[in-house]
Amino acid sequence: MSGSQKITMYLRSYDSASLARAVSSIVETASRSGAKVSGPIPFPKRVRKFTVLRSPFANKEARDQFEIDSYCRLVILEIPEQFSSTVIEALKLLDLGSNVDVQIKAG
């Protein structure tokens, strides 16, 4: 494994369709550039629920509930040493959208 570089990409979004488009473009670009792709590995949907009082003064029983869903995927790239510069340049040129958060860990 000394002749290859491993990159772990953790993608997160509140919109599942935009996350799927971003993951498919990353996988397609990386595999076309010569990297070995593992994933995308889906994580469970994270649901955050908020309960607020409907009335500002009285009536404690009247409440509203809101929830935010977040979706996560993990993509692992194993890049051979001879393709590392081309794969990284191709990934830099990708436009994933503003609502997809990407965390990259190389190692």
C-alpha distances in whole Angstrom, upper triangle without the diagonal:
4,5,6,8,9,13,15,19,22,25,28,32,35,36,34,35,33,30,30,30,28,25,26,26,22,21,23,22,18,18,21,19,16,14,13,15,15,19,21,22,26,27,31,33,34,38,40,44,46,50,53,57,58,61,61,64,65,64,61,61,60,56,54,50,47,44,41,38,34,31,28,24,21,18,14,13,9,10,9,10,13,14,14,17,19,17,18,22,22,22,24,27,27,30,29,33,34,34,31,29,25,23,20,17,14,11
4,6,8,10,14,17,20,23,26,30,33,37,37,36,37,35,32,32,32,29,27,28,27,24,23,25,23,20,20,22,20,17,15,15,17,18,22,24,25,28,29,33,35,36,40,42,46,48,52,54,58,60,63,63,66,67,66,63,63,62,58,56,52,49,46,42,40,36,33,30,27,23,20,17,15,11,11,9,9,12,14,13,16,18,17,18,21,22,22,24,27,27,31,30,34,35,35,32,30,26,24,20,17,14,11
4,7,10,14,17,20,23,26,30,33,37,37,35,35,34,31,31,31,28,26,26,25,22,21,22,21,17,17,19,16,14,12,13,16,18,21,23,25,28,30,34,36,37,41,42,46,49,52,55,59,60,63,63,66,68,67,64,64,63,59,56,52,49,46,42,40,36,33,30,26,23,20,16,14,10,9,6,5,9,11,10,14,15,15,16,19,20,20,22,25,25,29,29,32,34,35,31,29,26,24,20,18,14,13
4,7,10,13,16,20,22,26,29,33,33,31,32,30,27,27,27,24,22,23,22,19,18,19,18,14,15,17,14,12,9,10,13,14,18,20,21,25,26,30,32,33,37,39,43,45,49,51,55,57,60,60,63,64,63,60,60,59,55,52,49,46,42,39,36,32,29,26,23,19,16,13,10,6,5,4,5,9,9,8,12,13,12,13,16,17,17,19,22,22,25,25,29,30,31,27,26,22,20,17,15,11,10
4,7,10,13,17,19,23,26,30,30,29,29,28,25,25,25,22,20,21,20,17,16,18,17,13,14,17,14,12,10,10,12,13,16,18,19,23,24,28,30,31,34,36,40,42,46,48,52,53,57,56,59,61,60,57,57,56,52,49,46,43,39,36,33,29,27,23,20,17,14,11,8,6,5,6,7,10,10,8,11,13,11,11,15,16,15,16,19,20,23,23,26,27,28,24,22,19,17,13,11,8,7
4,7,10,13,16,20,23,27,27,26,27,25,22,22,23,20,17,19,19,15,14,17,16,12,14,17,15,13,10,10,10,11,13,15,16,19,20,24,26,27,31,32,36,39,42,45,49,50,53,53,56,57,57,54,53,52,49,46,42,39,36,32,30,26,23,20,17,13,11,7,6,5,6,9,10,13,12,10,13,15,12,12,15,16,14,16,19,19,22,21,24,25,25,22,20,16,14,11,9,6,6
4,6,10,13,16,20,23,24,23,24,22,19,19,20,16,14,16,16,12,13,15,14,11,13,16,14,14,10,10,10,10,12,13,14,17,18,22,23,24,28,29,33,35,39,42,45,47,50,50,53,54,54,51,50,49,45,43,39,36,33,29,27,23,20,17,14,11,8,6,5,6,8,11,12,15,13,11,13,14,11,10,14,14,12,14,17,16,19,17,21,22,22,18,16,12,10,7,6,4,6
4,7,10,13,17,20,21,20,21,20,16,17,18,15,13,15,16,12,12,16,15,12,15,18,17,16,12,12,10,10,10,11,11,14,14,18,20,20,24,26,29,32,36,38,42,44,47,47,50,51,50,47,47,46,42,39,36,33,29,26,23,19,17,13,11,7,6,5,6,9,11,15,16,19,17,14,16,17,14,13,16,16,13,15,18,16,18,16,19,20,19,16,14,10,8,6,5,6,8
4,6,10,13,17,18,17,18,16,13,14,15,12,10,13,13,10,11,14,14,12,14,17,16,17,13,13,11,11,10,10,10,12,13,17,18,18,22,23,27,29,33,35,39,41,44,44,47,48,47,45,44,43,39,36,33,30,26,23,20,16,14,11,8,6,5,6,8,11,13,17,18,21,18,15,17,17,14,12,15,15,11,13,16,14,15,13,16,16,16,12,10,7,6,5,6,9,11
4,7,10,14,15,14,16,14,11,13,14,11,10,14,14,12,13,16,16,15,17,20,20,20,17,16,13,12,11,10,10,10,10,13,14,15,18,19,23,26,29,32,36,37,40,40,43,45,44,41,41,39,35,33,29,26,23,19,17,13,11,7,6,5,7,9,11,15,17,20,22,24,22,19,21,21,17,16,19,18,14,15,18,16,16,13,15,15,14,10,8,6,5,6,8,11,14
4,7,11,11,11,13,11,7,10,11,9,8,12,12,10,12,15,16,15,18,20,20,21,18,18,15,14,12,10,10,10,10,13,13,13,16,18,22,24,28,30,34,35,38,38,42,43,42,39,39,37,33,30,27,24,20,17,14,11,8,6,5,6,8,11,13,17,19,23,24,26,23,21,22,21,18,17,19,17,14,15,17,14,14,10,12,12,10,7,6,5,6,9,12,15,17
4,7,9,9,12,10,7,10,12,10,10,14,15,14,15,18,19,19,21,23,24,25,22,22,18,17,15,12,12,10,10,11,10,10,13,14,18,20,24,26,30,31,34,35,38,39,38,36,35,33,30,27,23,20,17,13,11,7,6,4,7,9,11,15,17,21,23,26,28,30,27,25,25,25,22,20,22,21,17,18,19,16,15,11,12,11,9,6,5,7,9,12,14,18,20
4,5,7,9,8,6,10,11,10,11,14,15,15,17,19,20,21,23,25,25,27,24,24,21,20,17,14,14,12,12,13,10,11,12,13,17,19,22,24,28,29,32,32,36,37,36,34,33,31,28,24,21,18,14,11,9,6,5,7,9,12,14,18,20,24,25,29,31,32,29,27,28,27,24,22,24,22,18,19,20,17,15,11,10,10,6,5,6,9,12,15,18,21,24
4,6,9,9,8,11,13,13,14,17,18,18,20,22,23,24,26,28,29,30,28,28,24,23,20,17,17,14,13,13,10,10,10,11,14,16,19,21,25,25,29,29,33,34,33,31,30,28,24,21,18,14,11,8,6,4,6,9,12,15,18,21,24,27,29,33,35,36,33,31,31,30,27,26,27,25,22,23,23,20,17,14,12,11,7,8,10,13,15,19,21,25,28
4,6,6,6,9,10,11,12,15,16,17,19,20,21,23,25,26,27,29,27,27,23,22,19,16,17,14,14,14,11,12,13,14,17,19,22,24,27,27,31,32,35,36,35,33,32,30,26,23,20,16,13,10,8,7,7,10,12,16,18,21,23,27,29,33,35,36,32,31,31,30,27,26,27,24,21,22,22,18,16,13,11,11,8,8,11,14,17,20,23,26,29
4,6,5,6,9,10,10,12,14,15,16,18,20,21,22,24,26,27,25,24,21,20,16,13,14,11,12,12,10,12,13,16,18,21,24,26,29,30,33,34,38,39,37,35,34,32,28,25,22,18,15,12,9,8,6,9,10,14,16,19,22,25,27,31,33,34,31,29,30,29,25,25,26,24,21,22,22,18,17,13,13,13,10,10,12,14,17,20,22,25,28
4,5,5,6,9,10,11,12,14,15,16,18,20,21,22,24,26,25,24,21,20,17,14,16,13,15,15,13,16,17,19,21,24,27,29,32,32,36,37,40,41,39,38,36,34,31,27,24,21,18,15,13,12,10,12,12,16,17,20,22,26,27,31,33,34,30,29,30,28,25,25,25,22,20,21,21,17,15,12,11,13,11,10,14,15,19,21,24,26,29
4,5,5,6,9,10,11,12,14,15,16,18,20,21,23,25,23,23,20,20,17,14,16,14,16,17,15,16,18,20,22,24,27,29,33,33,36,37,40,42,40,39,38,35,32,28,25,22,19,16,14,12,10,11,12,15,16,19,20,24,25,29,31,32,28,27,27,25,22,22,22,20,17,18,17,14,11,8,8,9,8,7,11,13,16,18,22,24,27
4,5,5,6,9,10,11,12,14,15,16,18,20,21,23,21,21,17,17,14,11,12,11,12,14,12,14,16,18,21,24,27,29,33,33,37,37,41,42,41,39,38,36,32,29,25,22,19,15,13,10,8,8,8,11,12,16,17,21,23,26,29,29,26,25,25,24,21,20,21,19,16,17,17,14,12,8,9,11,8,6,9,10,13,16,19,21,24
4,5,5,6,9,10,11,12,14,15,16,18,20,21,20,19,16,15,12,9,12,10,13,14,14,16,18,21,24,26,30,32,35,36,39,40,44,45,43,41,40,38,34,31,28,24,21,18,15,13,10,10,9,12,12,16,17,21,22,26,28,29,25,25,25,24,20,21,22,19,16,18,18,14,13,10,11,14,12,10,13,13,16,17,20,22,25
4,6,5,6,9,10,11,12,14,15,16,18,20,19,19,16,17,14,12,14,14,16,18,17,19,21,24,26,29,32,34,37,37,41,42,45,46,45,43,42,40,36,33,30,26,23,20,18,15,13,13,12,14,13,17,17,21,22,25,28,28,24,23,24,22,19,19,19,16,14,16,15,11,10,8,9,12,11,10,13,13,17,18,21,23,26
4,6,5,6,9,10,11,12,14,15,17,19,17,18,14,15,13,11,14,13,16,18,17,19,21,23,26,28,32,34,37,38,41,42,45,47,45,44,43,40,37,33,30,27,24,20,18,15,12,11,10,12,11,14,15,19,19,23,25,25,22,21,21,19,16,16,17,14,11,13,13,9,8,5,8,11,10,8,10,10,13,14,17,19,22
4,5,5,6,8,10,11,12,14,15,17,15,15,11,12,9,7,10,11,13,16,16,18,21,23,26,29,33,35,39,39,43,43,47,48,46,44,43,41,38,34,31,28,24,21,18,15,12,10,8,9,8,11,12,16,17,21,23,24,20,19,20,19,15,16,17,14,12,14,14,11,11,9,11,14,13,10,11,10,13,13,16,18,20
4,5,5,6,8,10,11,12,14,16,14,14,11,12,10,9,12,13,16,19,19,21,24,26,29,32,35,38,41,42,45,46,49,50,49,47,46,44,40,37,34,30,27,24,21,18,15,14,11,12,10,13,13,17,18,21,23,24,20,20,21,18,15,16,17,14,12,15,15,11,12,10,13,16,15,13,15,14,16,17,19,20,23
4,6,5,6,8,10,10,12,14,14,15,12,14,13,11,15,16,19,21,21,23,26,28,31,34,37,39,43,43,46,47,51,52,51,49,48,45,42,38,35,32,29,25,23,20,17,16,13,14,12,14,13,17,17,20,22,22,18,18,18,16,13,14,14,11,9,12,11,8,9,8,11,15,15,12,14,13,16,16,19,20,22
4,6,5,6,8,10,11,12,11,12,9,11,11,10,13,15,17,20,21,23,26,28,31,33,37,39,43,43,47,47,51,52,51,49,48,46,42,39,36,32,29,25,23,19,16,14,12,11,9,11,10,13,13,17,19,19,16,15,16,14,10,11,12,9,7,10,11,8,10,9,12,15,15,12,13,11,13,12,15,16,19
4,6,5,6,8,10,11,9,9,7,9,8,8,12,14,17,20,21,23,26,29,32,35,39,41,45,45,49,49,53,54,52,50,49,47,44,40,37,34,30,27,24,21,17,15,12,11,8,9,9,12,13,16,18,19,15,15,17,14,11,13,14,11,10,13,14,11,13,12,16,18,18,15,16,14,15,14,16,17,19
4,6,5,6,9,10,10,11,9,12,12,11,15,17,20,23,24,26,29,32,35,38,41,43,47,47,51,52,55,56,55,53,52,50,46,43,39,36,33,29,26,23,20,18,15,15,12,13,12,14,14,17,19,19,15,16,17,14,11,13,14,11,10,14,13,11,13,13,16,20,20,17,19,17,18,17,20,20,22
4,6,5,6,9,9,11,10,13,14,14,17,19,22,25,26,28,31,33,36,39,42,44,48,48,52,52,56,57,56,54,53,51,47,44,41,37,34,30,28,25,22,20,17,16,12,13,11,13,12,15,17,16,13,13,13,10,8,10,10,7,7,10,10,8,12,12,16,19,20,17,18,16,17,16,18,18,20
4,5,5,6,5,8,7,11,12,12,16,18,21,25,25,27,31,33,36,39,42,45,48,49,52,53,56,58,56,54,53,52,48,45,41,38,35,31,28,25,22,19,16,14,10,10,8,9,9,11,14,14,10,10,12,9,6,9,10,8,7,11,12,11,14,14,18,20,21,18,18,15,16,14,16,15,17
4,5,5,5,6,6,10,12,13,16,19,22,25,27,29,32,35,38,41,44,47,50,51,55,55,59,60,58,56,55,53,50,46,43,40,36,33,30,27,23,21,17,16,12,11,9,10,10,12,15,14,11,12,14,11,9,12,13,11,11,15,15,14,17,17,20,23,24,21,21,18,19,17,18,18,19
4,6,7,10,10,14,15,16,19,22,25,28,29,32,35,37,40,43,47,49,53,53,56,57,60,62,60,58,57,55,52,48,45,42,38,35,32,29,26,23,20,19,15,15,12,13,12,13,15,14,11,13,13,10,9,12,13,10,11,14,14,13,17,17,21,24,25,22,23,20,22,20,21,20,22
4,6,9,11,15,16,17,21,23,26,30,31,33,36,38,41,44,47,50,53,54,57,58,61,62,61,59,58,56,53,49,46,43,39,36,33,30,27,24,21,19,15,15,11,12,9,10,12,11,7,9,10,7,5,9,10,7,9,12,13,13,16,17,21,24,25,22,23,20,21,18,19,18,19
4,7,9,13,15,17,20,23,26,30,31,33,36,39,42,45,49,51,55,55,59,59,63,64,63,60,59,58,54,51,47,44,41,37,34,31,28,25,21,19,15,14,10,9,7,8,10,9,6,9,11,8,7,11,12,11,12,15,16,16,20,20,24,27,27,24,24,21,21,19,19,17,18
4,6,10,12,14,17,20,23,26,28,30,33,36,39,42,46,48,52,53,56,57,60,61,60,57,57,55,51,48,45,41,38,34,31,28,25,22,18,16,12,10,6,6,5,7,10,10,7,8,11,10,7,10,12,11,11,15,16,16,19,19,23,25,26,22,22,18,18,16,16,14,15
4,7,10,12,14,18,21,24,26,29,32,35,38,41,45,47,51,52,56,56,59,60,59,56,55,54,50,47,44,41,37,34,30,27,24,21,17,14,11,8,6,5,6,8,12,13,11,11,14,13,11,13,16,14,14,17,19,18,21,20,24,26,26,23,22,19,19,16,16,15,15
4,6,8,11,14,17,21,23,25,28,31,34,37,41,44,47,49,52,53,56,57,55,53,52,50,47,44,40,37,33,30,27,24,20,17,13,11,7,6,5,6,9,11,15,16,13,13,16,15,12,14,16,14,13,17,18,16,19,18,21,24,23,19,19,16,17,14,15,14,15
4,6,8,12,14,18,20,23,26,29,32,35,39,42,46,47,50,51,54,55,53,51,49,48,45,42,38,35,31,28,25,22,18,15,11,9,6,5,6,8,11,14,17,19,17,16,19,18,15,16,19,18,16,19,21,19,21,19,22,24,23,20,19,16,16,15,15,15,15
3,5,8,11,15,17,19,23,26,29,32,36,39,42,43,47,48,51,51,50,47,46,45,41,38,35,32,28,25,22,19,15,12,8,7,5,6,9,11,14,17,21,22,19,19,21,20,17,18,21,18,16,19,21,18,20,17,20,22,21,17,17,15,15,15,15,16,17
4,6,10,13,15,17,20,23,27,30,33,36,40,41,44,45,48,49,47,45,44,42,39,36,32,29,25,22,19,16,12,10,6,5,5,8,10,13,16,19,22,24,21,20,22,21,17,18,21,18,16,19,20,17,18,15,18,20,18,15,15,13,14,14,15,17,18
4,7,10,12,15,18,21,25,28,31,35,38,39,43,44,47,47,46,43,42,41,37,34,30,28,24,21,18,15,11,9,5,5,6,9,12,15,18,21,24,26,24,22,25,24,20,21,24,22,19,22,23,20,21,18,20,21,19,16,16,14,15,15,16,17,19
4,7,9,12,15,18,21,25,28,31,35,36,39,40,43,44,42,39,38,37,33,30,27,24,20,18,14,12,8,6,5,7,9,12,15,18,21,25,28,30,27,25,28,27,23,23,26,24,20,23,24,21,21,18,19,20,18,15,15,14,15,16,17,20,21
4,6,9,12,15,18,22,25,28,32,33,37,38,41,41,39,37,35,34,31,28,24,22,18,16,12,10,7,5,6,8,11,14,17,20,24,27,30,32,29,27,29,29,25,25,28,26,22,25,26,23,23,19,20,21,18,15,15,15,15,16,17,20,21
4,6,9,13,16,19,22,26,29,31,34,35,38,38,36,33,32,31,28,25,21,19,16,14,10,9,7,7,9,11,15,18,21,24,27,31,33,36,33,31,33,33,29,28,31,29,26,28,29,26,25,21,22,22,19,17,17,17,18,20,21,24,25
4,6,10,13,16,19,23,26,27,31,32,35,35,33,31,29,28,25,22,18,16,12,10,7,6,5,7,10,13,16,20,23,26,29,33,35,37,34,32,34,33,30,29,31,29,26,27,29,25,24,20,20,20,16,15,15,17,18,20,22,25,27
4,7,10,13,17,20,23,25,28,29,32,32,31,28,27,26,22,20,16,14,10,8,6,5,7,8,12,15,18,21,25,28,31,34,36,39,36,34,35,35,31,30,32,31,27,28,30,26,25,21,21,20,16,15,15,17,17,20,22,25,27
4,6,10,13,16,20,21,25,26,29,29,27,25,23,22,19,16,12,10,7,6,5,7,9,12,15,18,22,25,28,32,34,38,40,42,39,37,38,38,34,33,35,33,30,31,32,29,27,23,22,21,17,17,17,19,20,24,25,29,31
4,7,10,13,17,19,22,23,26,26,25,22,21,20,16,14,10,8,5,5,6,8,12,14,18,21,24,27,30,34,36,40,42,44,41,39,40,39,36,34,36,35,31,32,33,30,28,24,23,21,18,18,18,20,21,24,26,30,32
4,7,10,14,15,19,20,22,23,21,18,17,16,13,10,7,6,4,7,9,12,15,18,21,24,28,31,34,37,40,44,45,47,44,42,43,43,39,38,40,38,35,35,36,33,31,27,26,24,20,21,21,24,25,28,30,34,35
4,7,10,12,15,16,19,19,18,16,15,14,10,8,6,5,6,8,12,14,18,20,24,27,31,34,37,40,42,46,48,50,47,44,45,45,42,40,41,40,37,37,38,35,32,29,27,25,21,23,22,26,26,30,32,36,38
4,7,9,12,13,16,16,14,12,11,10,7,6,4,6,9,12,15,18,21,24,28,31,34,37,40,44,46,50,52,54,51,48,49,49,45,44,45,44,40,40,41,38,36,33,30,28,25,26,26,29,30,34,36,39,41
4,6,9,10,12,13,12,10,11,9,6,5,6,8,11,14,18,20,24,27,31,33,37,40,43,46,48,52,54,56,53,50,51,51,47,46,47,46,42,42,43,40,37,34,32,29,26,28,28,31,32,36,38,42,44
4,6,7,9,9,8,7,8,6,4,6,9,11,15,18,21,24,28,31,34,37,41,44,47,50,52,56,58,60,56,54,54,54,51,49,50,49,46,46,46,43,41,38,35,32,29,31,32,35,36,40,41,45,47
4,7,9,9,8,8,9,5,5,6,10,12,15,19,22,25,29,32,35,39,42,45,48,51,54,57,59,61,58,55,55,55,52,50,51,50,47,46,47,44,41,38,35,32,30,32,33,36,37,41,43,47,49
4,6,6,6,8,9,7,8,10,13,15,19,22,26,29,32,35,39,42,45,48,51,55,57,61,62,64,61,58,58,58,55,53,54,53,50,49,50,47,44,41,38,35,33,35,36,39,40,44,46,50,52
4,7,9,9,12,10,11,12,15,17,20,23,27,29,33,36,40,42,46,49,51,55,57,61,62,64,61,58,58,58,55,53,54,53,50,49,49,47,44,41,38,35,33,35,35,39,40,44,46,49,52
4,7,8,12,11,12,15,18,20,23,26,30,32,36,39,43,46,49,52,55,58,60,64,65,67,64,61,62,62,59,56,57,57,53,52,53,51,47,45,42,39,37,39,39,42,43,47,49,53,55
4,6,9,9,11,14,18,20,24,27,30,33,37,40,43,46,50,53,56,59,61,65,67,69,66,63,63,63,60,58,59,58,55,54,55,52,49,46,44,41,38,40,40,44,45,48,50,54,56
4,6,6,9,12,16,19,22,26,29,32,35,38,42,45,49,52,55,58,60,64,66,68,65,62,63,63,59,58,59,58,54,54,55,52,49,46,43,40,38,40,40,43,44,48,50,54,56
4,6,7,11,14,17,20,23,27,30,33,36,40,42,46,49,52,55,58,62,63,65,62,60,61,60,57,55,57,56,52,52,53,50,47,44,41,39,36,38,38,41,42,45,47,51,53
4,6,10,12,16,19,23,25,29,32,35,38,41,45,48,51,55,57,61,63,65,62,59,60,60,57,55,56,55,52,52,52,49,47,43,41,39,36,37,37,41,42,45,47,51,52
4,7,10,14,17,21,24,27,30,34,37,40,44,47,50,53,56,60,61,63,60,58,59,58,55,53,54,53,50,50,50,47,44,41,38,36,33,35,36,39,40,44,46,50,52
4,7,10,13,17,20,23,27,30,33,37,40,43,46,50,52,56,58,60,56,54,55,54,51,50,51,49,46,46,47,43,41,37,35,33,30,31,32,35,36,40,42,46,48
4,7,10,14,17,20,24,27,30,34,37,40,43,47,49,53,55,56,53,51,52,51,48,46,47,46,43,43,43,40,37,34,31,29,26,28,29,32,34,37,39,43,45
4,7,10,13,17,20,23,27,30,33,37,40,43,46,49,51,53,50,48,49,48,45,43,45,43,40,40,40,37,35,31,29,27,24,25,26,29,30,34,36,40,42
4,7,10,14,17,20,24,27,30,34,37,40,42,46,48,50,47,44,45,44,41,40,41,39,36,36,37,34,31,28,25,23,20,22,22,26,27,31,33,37,39
4,7,10,13,17,20,23,27,30,33,37,39,43,45,46,43,41,42,41,38,37,38,36,33,33,34,31,28,25,23,21,18,19,19,23,24,28,30,33,36
4,7,10,13,17,20,23,27,30,33,35,39,41,43,40,37,38,38,34,33,34,33,29,30,30,27,25,21,19,18,14,15,16,19,20,24,26,30,32
4,7,10,14,17,20,24,27,30,33,36,38,40,37,35,36,35,32,31,32,30,27,28,29,25,23,19,18,17,13,13,14,17,19,22,24,28,30
4,7,10,14,17,20,23,27,29,33,35,36,33,31,32,32,28,27,29,27,24,24,25,22,20,17,16,15,11,11,11,13,15,18,21,24,26
4,7,11,14,17,20,24,26,30,32,34,30,29,30,29,26,25,27,25,21,23,24,20,19,15,15,15,11,10,11,12,14,17,19,22,24
4,7,10,14,17,20,23,26,28,30,27,25,27,26,23,22,24,22,19,21,22,19,18,14,15,15,12,10,9,10,11,13,15,19,21
4,7,10,13,17,19,23,25,27,24,23,24,24,20,19,22,20,17,19,20,17,17,14,15,16,14,11,11,10,11,12,14,17,19
4,7,10,13,16,20,22,24,21,20,22,21,18,17,20,19,16,18,20,17,18,15,17,18,16,13,12,10,10,10,11,13,15
4,7,10,13,16,19,21,18,16,19,18,14,14,17,16,13,16,18,15,17,14,17,19,18,14,13,10,11,10,11,12,14
4,7,10,13,16,18,16,14,17,17,13,13,17,16,13,16,18,17,19,17,20,22,21,17,16,13,12,10,10,10,11
4,6,10,12,14,12,11,13,13,10,11,14,13,11,14,17,15,18,17,20,22,22,18,17,14,13,11,10,10,11
4,7,10,12,10,9,13,13,10,12,15,15,13,16,19,18,21,20,24,26,26,22,21,17,16,13,12,10,10
4,6,8,7,6,9,10,8,9,12,12,12,15,17,17,21,21,24,26,27,23,22,18,18,14,13,11,11
4,6,6,6,10,11,10,12,14,15,15,17,20,20,24,24,28,30,30,27,26,22,21,18,17,14,13
4,6,5,8,10,10,11,14,15,16,18,20,21,25,25,29,31,32,28,27,23,22,18,17,14,13
4,6,8,9,10,12,13,14,16,18,19,21,25,26,29,31,33,29,28,25,24,21,20,17,17
4,6,5,6,9,10,11,12,14,16,17,21,22,26,28,29,26,25,22,22,18,18,15,16
4,6,5,6,9,10,11,12,15,16,20,20,24,26,27,24,23,19,19,15,15,12,13
4,6,5,6,9,10,11,13,15,18,20,23,25,27,24,23,20,19,16,16,14,16
4,6,5,6,9,10,11,13,17,18,22,24,26,23,23,20,20,17,18,16,18
4,5,5,6,9,10,11,15,16,19,22,23,20,20,17,17,14,15,13,16
4,5,5,6,9,10,14,15,18,20,22,19,18,14,15,12,13,11,14
4,5,5,7,9,13,15,18,20,22,19,19,16,17,14,16,15,18
4,5,5,7,11,13,16,18,20,18,18,16,17,15,17,16,19
4,5,5,9,10,13,16,17,15,15,12,13,11,14,14,17
4,6,8,10,13,15,17,15,14,12,13,12,15,15,18
4,7,10,12,14,17,15,16,14,16,15,18,18,22
4,6,9,12,14,12,13,12,15,14,17,18,22
4,6,9,11,10,12,12,15,15,19,20,24
4,7,8,7,9,9,13,14,18,19,23
4,6,6,9,10,14,16,20,22,26
4,6,8,10,14,16,20,23,26
4,7,10,13,16,20,23,26
4,6,10,13,16,19,23
4,7,10,13,17,20
4,6,10,13,16
4,7,10,13
4,7,10
4,7
4
